[in-house]
Amino acid sequence: MHTQIKGALKNANFPLKTPEELLAAFPAGADTTCQSGNIKVTAGEAGALLKPSDFPFTSAQQVADVIVGRAGL
């Protein structure tokens, strides 16, 4: 999941300052899906795990760390 999130954001222009900028950075926006085993998560669902204080994100690594950590994956 971590690697998929980083890969999906490889072309993003950081820093991403808002949830809207983050979703727009994913290839299919909120519908971008990452899967690990039987667990599927869309970017929109993962975005619900974020807090305003998480922004700005300065790298794909940072985004992946926060989402995977909060999701408990």
N, C-alpha and C positions, 0 to 999 in steps of 0.2 A: 504494500500500500504506500509506504514511504517513497519508494523508488518511482512508483507510478505518478504520485503527486509531483515530485520533482521533475519528472519527464514531461508532464503536462504543462508545467510552467517554464520550460526551458527557454522559450522565446519571449517571456514576459519582460516588461520594462520596469525594473524596480527603481525606487521604492513604490509600493502599492499602498496608497494612503487611506482607502475606503473599502468597505465590503464590495461595493459596486465595481471598483477598479479590479479587485481580486477576481471576482466572478468573470469579468470581461477578459481577463488574462488567460482563462482556461480555453482550450481549443473549441469546445462546444458550449461555452458559457456554463450556466448552472446545470446543464444536462450532462456535462463531462462525467464519466463514470470510472471509478477505480474499483478493482475487485481483488479480494484476497480470500481464497477458498470459497466458502459459501456466502461471504459477506460482500455486498455491493453497496457502495456509497456514491452518491452524486455530489458534485461540487456544491450544489445548492443545499443539500443536507449537511454537508461538512461545514458550510458557512454558518449554520445555526449554532455550531460549537464555539464560534469566535465571539470575542468581546471587543467593544470599542477601544479598550486599552491595549489590545494586541497590535493595533496599527500605529505606525506604518510597518509593513513587512519589508525587509531589505534583501531577502533572498528566498529562493524556492526551498532551500533547506529549512529555513525558519518556518515557513508556512507548513511544510510537511511535519516538522517536529511538533508544532502546536496542535495540528489536527489529529495526528496519530496519538499523541499524548492524551488529549482530551477524550478521544473516542475509546481509549483503552485498548488499542489494537497492537 
